[in-house]
Amino acid sequence: MAPAAAVPVLLLLAAAASAVTAAWDLRALRCGFSGDCECGFGPDLRGLECELAVSVVGQPLARQQVMRAVRQFLAEQSPAKPLVMSFHGSTGTGKTYVSSMLVRYLFQGGLRSPYVHQFSPIVHFPHAEHIEQYKESLKNWIQGNLTRCGRSAFLFDEMDKMHPGLIDVILPFLGPSWVVYGTNYRKAIFIFISNAGGEQINAMTLDLWQARKDREEISLQDLEPAISRAVFDNPHSGFWKSGIINESLIDFVVPFLPLKHHHVKQCVVSELVQQGLEVRPGVVQEVADSIPYFPEEEKIFSSTGCKTVASRISFFL
């Protein structure tokens, strides 16, 4: 019998999947098979590019990758497969922030759009012993929502905490087939977000700094093999021995670099402005200085990125 804590989660996913699957009316079928129905999809690429440049600090490689991915995908009237991106980096570097920004500029309502779906392993898949039930519910949920609208987005947060083997149930939806389970899914977008690979990214960035090279000199070709090994060979990762990695179904790996002190100061300024507070240089400096940095002696890169900036500001006002 399922533990009491797990039952509501399973029932919720099952009920939601059943409700969505039941919506096979003519409009849903036309949307799924012909792509005539765009389901609140209204991309603003110019706005996205501008906000990425203004609001995302210290991540030129991530900005370039996201824009390249979206432009290439939307340039195809009938894409060969869905767009699959995987965001990697240590905590506080902007992965979740960029993913929410992306869907905000693609879908009316952003994360509140009924065609944008978020999954968290802690919330939706908490118990390893129920993995087979989770697999069935997840497959039905995605199939049902793609039947409702082929132009849907699915965000999987904290992939490093996902139970190994679970995510492969969606593998049929990520490839170049025309139809899966009676559903045309090639206009969908899948985004995986993970801290896995963050250590490798940080180490490579630190090596470059020690070699007196600019962090901007890091290329995707330098990082991608190390990230793939980190997620594929880690038995605690949701991508452990995954067919998604093995079959090269991820179109774009998006690395997020560790942030330096001046990047954190930019985050502090942005947060003060967002809270409607006066931007005082002394406060900005104190907040940025209060965050832990690595290596221990040189203190070059923030250990927590900008994640704790908002919660620290009140201590220095």
Buried (B, 14 or more C-beta within 10 A) or exposed (E): EBEEEBEEBBEEBBEBBEEBBEBBEEEBBEBBBEBEBBBBBEBEEEEBBEBBEEBBBBBBBBBEBBBEBBEEBBEEEEBEBBBBBBBBBBBBBBBBBBBBBBBBBBBEEBBEBBBBBBBBBEEBBBBEEBBEBBBBBBBBBBBBBBBBBBBBBBBBBBBBBBBBBBBBBBBBBBBEEEEBBEBBBBBBBBBBBBBBBBEBBBEBBBEBBEEEEEBEEBEBEBBBEBBBEBBBEBEEBBBBBBBBBEEEBBBBBBBBBBBBBEBBBBBBBBBBEEEEEEEEEEBBBBBBEBBEBBEEEEBBBBBBBBBBBBEBBEEBE
